[in-house]
Amino acid sequence: MLHSMTGFGRAERAVGDKVFLVELKSLNGKQFDLRITIPPLLKPFEFNIRNLLQEKLVRGSVECIVYIKQNGSSKPVSINKELAKAYYQPIAELTQELGLDAGSVLSTLLKLPDVITPTNDVLTDEDFKGFEEVLLDAINQLKLHRVDEGKSLETDLMLRIENILLQQAIVARLEPLRQQKIREGLKRVLEENVGKESYDDNRLEQELIYYIEKIDISEEQVRLKNHCDYFRSILAEQDESKGKKLSFIMQEIGREINTTGSKAYDSEIQKYVVLMKDELEKAKEQVLNVL
């Protein structure tokens, strides 16, 4: 079973007097790349959050956003009385000089910077454990999405490999005909330019065997089929992360296809080599999304 790197997860839950909302989004990436936005209350636990996300999500470009809402309770504040007193004298004098209503002095004081500040709120270890459960819920939602996306990827990749094997089987059937055409072509060139009586048939046969062995593509075809079979066996494995392994096998498949094309010297075989390359490129694009 394949897992895609693309997914989305969202979870919301009340923990004590707070409501945690976690949103996760994942796209494909070569390594694990995390962009995280968390409120100041969670900053002391950022390292733990990052480690948990990397452990569970493994690879991909991941974006994590956390929101905290107070669960219906007021947040305590403190008044800096000394600072308010320092502000009061010049404000009172200015109010008197301008003949303004002294009743507005208090409301003005309370709006000045740092007169009213929120009491420092600390997230306890117990509260963080509750948040971890919310985060794990979002992670599990994202992983379920990855599984659904992975099913589509697996179906498409199986189709691409089957198509490559189909073209490979046709090339294997054309190979004996190719060798015969090469023999007849070389003999015809010699007869036209040298004359049939001017060369040694035995020596020509030896040279032909040597030449045909050099451009033989049977080994490439065997290796290509083996690589494709190995690719399908990896798809069937239960490992969650196997995108890199599949990518390496793709490279080997491409190498055998390219070698077949460079040694073929046959227009019919080249047509099927092009078709195999086309299927391979489509498969490579899909493998980039595999976890």
C-alpha positions, 0 to 999 in steps of 0.5 A: 500500500502506498501513502501519498505525501499530500494530505490535510488534517484538522482537529479541535478539542477543549482542554481545561479552560482552553480550546485547541484547534490544529490544522495540518497540511502536507505537500510533497518534498524530498525531506521533512520540511516544517512550517509551524505557527503556534501561540506564545503559550505553546512556545516552550513546547515547540521542540516537542511538537516538531519532534512529534510531527517529524516522527509521525509524518516522516517526509513532505512539506508540512504546515502546522497552525495552532489556535487557542481559544478561551473556553468561556472564562475571562482571562485575568489581568493586572493593573500597573498602579505605579505607572498609572500614578505616573501618568495621572499627574501630567494628564490631570494638569493638562485637563485642567489647563484645557478645561476638559471634563476630569471624569474622562481621566480614568478611562484615558489612563486605562488605555495608555500602554502597559497600564493594563497587562494580561496576567502571565498564563502558563500551560501545565504539563497536563494541559500539554498532554491534552494538546498532544492528543488534539495534535495526534488527532489532526495527524491521524486525519492527515494520514488517512487522507494520505492513504486515500491519495496513495490508492490513486497513486498505486493504481496509476503506477501499476498501470505505467509499469504494466505498459512498460512491460507490454512494450518490453514484450513486443521488443523481445519479439522483434529482437530476432527479426532485428538480428536477421535484418542486420545480417542481411543488410551487411551482406547486401552492402558488401555484395553491392560494394565489394562483390559476393565472390570477394569476401570470405563467408566464414570470416564474415559470419564470425564478424557478424556474430561479434558485431551482433553480440555487441549490440545485443539487447537481451540482457537489458530486456531481462534486467528491465523485466526484473526491475519492473517486477521488483518495483511491483513487489515494493508496491505490495510491501506494507512499509509506510515510507517507500517513495525514495526506494521506488525512485531509485528503481525508476532510475534503473528502469530508465537506464535499461530503457535508454541502453536498449534504445542506444543499441537497437539500431532498429526503427520499429524497436525505437518506437516502443522504446519511446513509448516506454520512456513516455510511461516512465516519465509519467511514473516518475512524476507520480513517484515524487508524491509517494511518501 
